[in-house]
Amino acid sequence: MARLLLTGGRVIDPVSGVDGTLDVAIEDDLIVEIGSDLSSEPADRVIDVKGKYVVPGLIDPHVHLREPGAEHKETIESGTLAAAIGGFSTVCCMPNTTPALDTPEMVTFVDGRARSTAHCRVYAVAAGTRGRRGEEPSEISLLAKAGAVGISDDGDAIASAGVMSRVLTMTKQAGLAFMQHCQDPTLTQNSSMHAGEVSVRLGLAGWPRVAEELIVERDVRLNAAIGCRYHVQHLSSAGSVEIVRRARTAGHPVTAEASPHHLLLTHEAVGGADGFAYDTNAKMNPPLREQSDIQAIRAGIADGTITVLATDHAPHSVEEKARPFEEAPFGIIGLETALALYVEALIKPGVIDWPRLIAMMTIEPAKLCGLDRAGLGMLAAGGPADVTVIDPEQEWTIRLEDLAGKSRNTPFLGRRVGARAVLTLVGGQVRHERR
């Protein structure tokens, strides 16, 4: 039996409330003990993590691994390598692949590929409608039985209220959460960035906040009599924050997530330093908005309206992002850089503290996807040895050579950041170690 001992780190486990200098003993794939001054004699390896934080393995409930169908952008193997380097021991992949993850066989395909090639745990979020066309619900109960941990048509909202109502009902019956990409397509046709002064300056069709807010409001009202767990993905608008806040105050089963780029960048990033750059690496869906939206999202995190942090890791090739702005695809990569960017956006300005940040990256996404039932998202004796060690003081500059995935589409290159994952364990196995 392999035994590993992590000594002298600040152990943070939001579930148990543990926050102190402790040792963590791991044997094979399980945590066997958490305590002070544990004996190193039985250990095959002892790692001194003094000055570092020992936390549950980070979980990202919203990534795009592009397999099957777009392996030139990313694969389960390359995407999970990026995840492990970023400190993530678990990711949940979205269904907008080719073909879509809309059948039990496709969910099983992802599981099989993950078992043979992945560097961390991978769970599939399956499509809510057949082919993600928004016309007919998929066999949601069968998708759940096949192992899907959530339901979403991510990349598109389900535009029809009638279809959405049926999907919410079926998703509740399956015991899963529905994760909505909130975008009214009738208000965003041909739009490529936030509707504001920058879009006017650049001559680009604007994407209004109300396109997101209408879907959030509609779904909350539809779901009031259904009671499905409903999750707002990559929230970008101040108005959406307020709708979610009202819903949660009223007791509705609504959660929401924020992504790094919507916490740090405004629509000004599209124009670049000279105001006219047309930077496709800043082309997101939903789009980057204004400083007032950033402040509202941060306030929603501070007061508990927003409970989950998720990257929306969306890789694209260099050639695709080199197209003219209106033709280039939406999306940004984020797995390798998310932790440092969250620290910059939320810890350094005092929006939340480290225990809350860790909760939003571990137990909260675990609960969203039902992974807490498998012991993920927490540190506990007898539980799975998914552990991330973080150096909270390590400063580094985001460079191309730091990106392990296949794609490079991020506007954060060259940014100086602090905090970094230095060790990622998945089932007791070292999947990433920075020496």
Sequence and secondary structure as in RCSB ss.txt:
>XXXX:A:sequence
MARLLLTGGRVIDPVSGVDGTLDVAIEDDLIVEIGSDLSSEPADRVIDVKGKYVVPGLIDPHVHLREPGAEHKET
IESGTLAAAIGGFSTVCCMPNTTPALDTPEMVTFVDGRARSTAHCRVYAVAAGTRGRRGEEPSEISLLAKAGAVG
ISDDGDAIASAGVMSRVLTMTKQAGLAFMQHCQDPTLTQNSSMHAGEVSVRLGLAGWPRVAEELIVERDVRLNAA
IGCRYHVQHLSSAGSVEIVRRARTAGHPVTAEASPHHLLLTHEAVGGADGFAYDTNAKMNPPLREQSDIQAIRAG
IADGTITVLATDHAPHSVEEKARPFEEAPFGIIGLETALALYVEALIKPGVIDWPRLIAMMTIEPAKLCGLDRAG
LGMLAAGGPADVTVIDPEQEWTIRLEDLAGKSRNTPFLGRRVGARAVLTLVGGQVRHERR
>XXXX:A:secstr
  EEEEEEEEEEETTTTEEEEEEEEEETTEEEEEESS   TT SEEEE TTSEEEE EEEEEE   TTT TTT  
HHHHHHHHHHTTEEEEEE S SSS S SHHHHHHHHHHHHHH SSEEEEEE SBGGG SSSB  HHHHHHHT  E
E  TTS    HHHHHHHHHHHHHTT EEEE    GGGTTT  EESSHHHHHHT  EE THHHHHHHHHHHHHHTT
T  EEEE S   HHHHHHHHHHHHTT  EEEEE HHHHH  THHHHTTTT    GGG  SS    HHHHHHHHHH
HHTTS  EE   B    HHHHTS TTTS   B  TTTHHHHHIIIIITTTSS HHHHHHHHTHHHHHHTTGGGGT
TTS  TTSB  EEEEEEEEEEE  GGG  SS    TTTT EEEEEEEEEEETTEEEEE  
